[in-house]
């Protein structure tokens, strides 16, 4: 079981990095956040199906059948990757693009020096926020059973609310972010909203569906702003490296948080766990405030609106060529020469 979980984590991390890097290569500017939204929509659709189907299959067919079904789905994913590789190879042969293999380069430690402070802060925010979301979902079925008296089937359906809401919300938030920019401002609002969400979910008996709906909206807003923001902060040639580092930091945070949640549940209760998640959300909110402060000087996150003249220059953008100097020239020097057959005025 432990070896399987390790292999699963390795595959999941690499898949996330490659998927995000491919998205940033093929979609730029106004299409970027929408492309991320479509990718996340497909991922969350699978998560929703898992919450609905897996408990029922486990009762009807047993857990071994569920694992074999998951193996089959992974096989379909591998076939999709093989088809993509074939299409990419054909597109390169036709001169339509440069394949991932040709674009690859050796990773250099000096690349890390080109990453701005806001990139590292975004990576830490990524770890904190996703620890909040993923670690809640690691225990949410048991928590709903304990705090709200639900049975396993109903708890699994309610737990899928976050991912179910994010299916349409990912597309909507992606369109909004591509249209108005303000990534760091939107990110701040989504992270701050997680604080009352955690408190209401853990301290009140308000129907959890309402709280989880808002959590799904926050999840979509963060996904549409954070990952596209990372691609805007680094040079295009280092996007893959930046995504992999951010994903590694995220996985370290989620893994550590899961261990702490287990300890807290045994020592206190699920209410204590929600206090812990509230603290994580508060720390993330403070870091996003700092990110907004630093972004005032560059505007790479908040001022970037694809396709408009207000676009902030990317890190890889060339220095603009200054206009030619005109000081000391007379009016006759600035006028075009007269044709040879035309007499001067």
N, C-alpha and C positions, 0 to 999 in steps of 0.2 A: 504493500500500500504506500509506504513512504517513498520507495523508488518511483512508483507511478506518479505520485504527486510532484516529485522533483522533475521528472521528464515533462510532465504537463506544464509546470511553471516555466521551464526553459523554452518549450515550444510556444507558449502564450506570449512570453516577452519578445521573442524574435518575430513572431507574427505581427505583433503590434507595431514594432519599429519599422518593419518592411512595409506594412500597409500604410502607415502615416507618411513614410518617405515617398512611396509611389504616388500618393495623393498630391503631395506638394510639388512633385516633378511634373505631373500631367495637368494640374489645375493651378492657376495663378490668378492673382488680382481678385476681380469680382466673383470668380467662381470658387475660390478656395474654401470659404466657410460652408457654402452649400455642398461642396464635394465631401467635406468632413461630415456634414449632417447626413448625407445619403449613406455614407459608410457606417456611421453609428446607428442609423435607423435599421439597417440590415442586421447589425450585431444585436441590437436590443430586441428585434423581432425574434431572433433565436432564443434570447434569454426569456422572453415572455412565454414562448412555446415550452421551454424547459420547465418553468414554474407550473404551467398548467398540466403538462403531459407526464412528467417524470413521477410525481407522487402516485398518479393513477396507474401507470405502468408497473411501478414497484409493487403495488398491492395485487395487481392482476397477474403479472408475469414473474415478479421477483427482481432483485437488484442486479443479478447477473445479466438478465435480458437488457436492462437499462444500460449497463456498461457496454454490451455488444452493440446496441443501437448507437451509442456515442462513438464507438469505434468506426461503425459504418459511415456516420456523418463526417468524421475526420477524413475517411477515405474519399468522400465526395469533395471535401475541401482541397485535398491533394490533387484531384483531377482538375478542379477549377484552376489551381495554380499552374498545372502543366499546360492547360489550354492558354492561360495568360502568357506563359513563357513562349509558347509557339507563336502567338499573335505578335508579341513584341519582336521576336526574331524576324518574322515576315515583314513587319513594319520597318525595321532597320534595313533589311535587304532592299526594300522599295525606296529607301532614302527619306522616309517620313519622320524618322526619329532616331535617336541614339539610344541603344539598349542600356539596361542597367549595368551589364558587365563592362561595357565601354566607358560608362560614366564613373565606374568605381575607381577609387584611389586609395592609397595607403593612408591609414590614420596616423596623424602626427600629434604629439603632445603639445606642440606649439599652437595647434588649432584651438586649444582650450583658452589661450590668452586672448583670442579674438572674441570670445563670448562675453557680452556685457553683463553688468551686475544684475540687470533686470531678468536676464535669462536664468541665472542661478536662483533668484527669488521666485520666479515662476515655477521652477522645478520643485522647490520646497513646497510652494502652495499646491502644486499638483499632488505631491505625496500626502499632504495634510487633508486635502479635500477628498481625494479618492479613498483614503483610509476611512474617512467618515462614511462615505457611501457604501463601499464594498464590505467594510467590517460590520456595519449595521445589517447588511443583507446576509452576512454569514450567520447571524444569530436571530434574525428578525422572525423566522417562523416559530422558534421556541419562545421568543419574547411575546409574540402575539398570543400564543397559547397560554403563557403565564399571566400576562397583564390583562388580556381581554377575553380569556376563556374560549378561544376559537379552537376548532379541531384542526388536524394537520392539513386536510384538503382546503378548507376555507382560508387558513393562514397562508398557504402557498399561493392561492389566488390573490389575496390582498397584498402579499409581498411583491407580486409582479406589477403592482400599480406604478411604481417608479419607472420601470422599463417600458410599460405599456404607454404611459404618458409621453415618454421621451421619443417614441416612434414618430408621431407627427411633430412634436416640439423641436426635434433636431433640425428638420427641414425649415421650420418657421424661424427659429433663432438664427440659423445659418444665413437665410435671406436678409434678416434684419442687420446682422453684423456686417455682411458684405455691403449693405446699402448705406449705413450710417457710421461705421467704424466704432470708435469709443470702446475698444475692447477692454481696456483696463477699468473703465468706469462700469461697464456691464458686469465684468468679473467681480468687482467690489460689491455690487448690489446682490449678486447671486450668493457670494460667500457669506455676507452679513445675514442674509435671509435664512441661512442654515442654522443660525444660533437659536432663534425662536422655534424653528422646526424641531430641533433636537429636544428643546425643553418641553414643548407641547406633547411630543410623542412619548416622552418618558415620565412626565409629571401629571398629565391630565388623562382623563378617560374620554376625550373627544374622539369620535370615530377616526381610526388611523388612516382611512382612505383619503380624507381631506388633506391630512398632513403629508401623506406620501405623494399626492398629486403635486403639491408645491415642491416637494423634494425632487420630483421628476423634472419640473421646469428648471430648477436650479442646476440639475445635472446637465441638461441640454445647453443652458447658457454658458456654463463653465467649459463644456466640451467645444463649443463653437468659438470661444474666445481664447482659451488657454493654448490649445495646440496650434491654432493658426498664428497666435502671437509669437510662439517659439520660432516658427518658420520665418517670421518677419524680423526677428532680432538677430539672426545669424546669417552668415553668407550662404549662398545656395550650395556651394561645394561642401559645406559642413552640416547640411540639414540632417543627413543620416546620423552623423555622430551626435549632434545635439539631441535628436529624438531618442537615440539609444541611451544616452546618459540620463535624460529626463525620465524615461521609462524605468531605468534601473533604480533611480532615486524613489520613484513611485512604488516599485515593488518592495524595496527595503522598508518603506514606510508602512505599506499595507501588511507585510509579513510581521513586522514588529508590533503593529497595532493589534493584530489578531491574537498574538500571545498575551498582550496586556489585557485585552478584553476577557480572555479566558480566566485570567487571574482575578480581575475585578468582579466578574460574575460570581465566582466561588467565594470571594471575600465579602461582597455586599449583596447586590441584586442587579436586575436590569435597569432599575432607576439610577443606580450608581454608574452604570455603563453610559447612560445618556448624559449624565453630568460630564463624564470624560469626553464624549463626543462634542459637547458644547464647548469645552475648553479648546479642543482641536479647531473647531470652527472659528473661535475667537482669535486664536493665534494666526490662522490663515487670513482672517480679515485685516489684522494689523500689518501683515506682510504686503497685502494688496494695496493698503494705504501708502506704504513706502514705495511700491512699484509705481503708483500714480505720481508720486512726488518726483521720482527720477525721470519719468516719461515726459515731464513738462519741458525738459531741455531738448529732447529728440523728437517726440511725437510719433514714434514708430508704432505705438499701440493705439493711442487715442485719436491721432490726426489722420491716420491712414484710412482713406476711402478709395477703394480701387476704381481706376478709370477716370479720376478727377484730377484737376490741377493742384488740389490741396494735398496730394499724396506725399507722405514723408519719404525721403530717399531711403532706399534699402542699404544695408551695409556694403553690398557689392556694387553700388552705383558709382559711376565714374564722377570725378570732380568736374563740374560744368566749366566750359571754356568761357572766359570773360570776354565781353564785347571789345572790339578794337577801340583803342583810345582815340579821341577826336580833339583833345585839348591842343590848342595852338594852330589848328587848321582853319582856313578861311572858308566862306560859303562856297567859293568856286572850286575848292578842293573836294567838297562833299558832293557836288553835282556830277552826274555822269557826263562823259565827254560828248561833244557834239559830233554828228556825222561830218565826214570830210567835205561833202558837197553842200553843206548848209553854212551860210555866212554867219559870223558872230553877230549878236544883237548890238 
